Amino acid sequence: MSKNELQAFENEMRAAEADWQLLSLGGAVHSFSNAAADAAGIPGVAFHARSERRAWRAFEDFLLEVFS
């Protein structure tokens, strides 16, 4: 996603007064949460343990907020 696309998305969400958040994880690439991703040997596809843990915590926080 380009900076312009990201800015457009943020502007659209704010204009809609949506309740939103965007999680950007440094080091994360496609399939970052799949521990077997490295075996594919595809550029841009890799497991990233730190990002996987952070994303999982964010998901748990979201579930707590929605279902508490």
N, C-alpha and C positions, 0 to 999 in steps of 0.2 A: 504494500500500500504506500503510495507516495504521500509526501507531506501535504500536498494540496487535497488529496482524497481524504486524508485524516482530518484536516481542518474542515472540509465540507461536511463530513460525518458529524463532527462535534457541533458545528453550527446548526445542522439539521436537528440533532437531538435537543439542543438548547431551545431552538425555536419551537419545538413540539412540547417543551417543558416535560420531557421524558425523564424518568428516574433511571439513570444509566451509569455504567462505569466501563472503563476500558482497561484491561490488564495487558501490559506489554512486558514481556519477560526477555531480558537480555540473554543471549545464548540459545534461546529456544528456536528451533527450526521445525519443519513439518515432522510430525510423528514424535515430538519431543517426549511424550508420555508413554511411548511404547518401548519397553526395555529391549525388545528384539529388533528395533528399527535399524540399528547399526549393521546387522547381518545382511540387509538388503543391498548395501554397497552403492546406494544412490546418492549423488551429491545433493545436499539440501535436505536430506532425510537422516535424522539421528536422534538417539535418546539423549536427554539432558536432565540428569537426576535432580539438580537444584531447581530447575524450572518446573519439573514434574511435582516436586514437593510443594512449591509455592502455589502452583495452580490448584493443587488438591486442597490446600488450606483455604484458598479463596473460594473454592466451590463449597467447602464445608461451611464457611462463614455465610455464604449466600443461602444455603439451605436452612441454617439456623435463623437467619433473618426472616425468610419467607414462611417457615413452618413453626416458629416459636410463638 
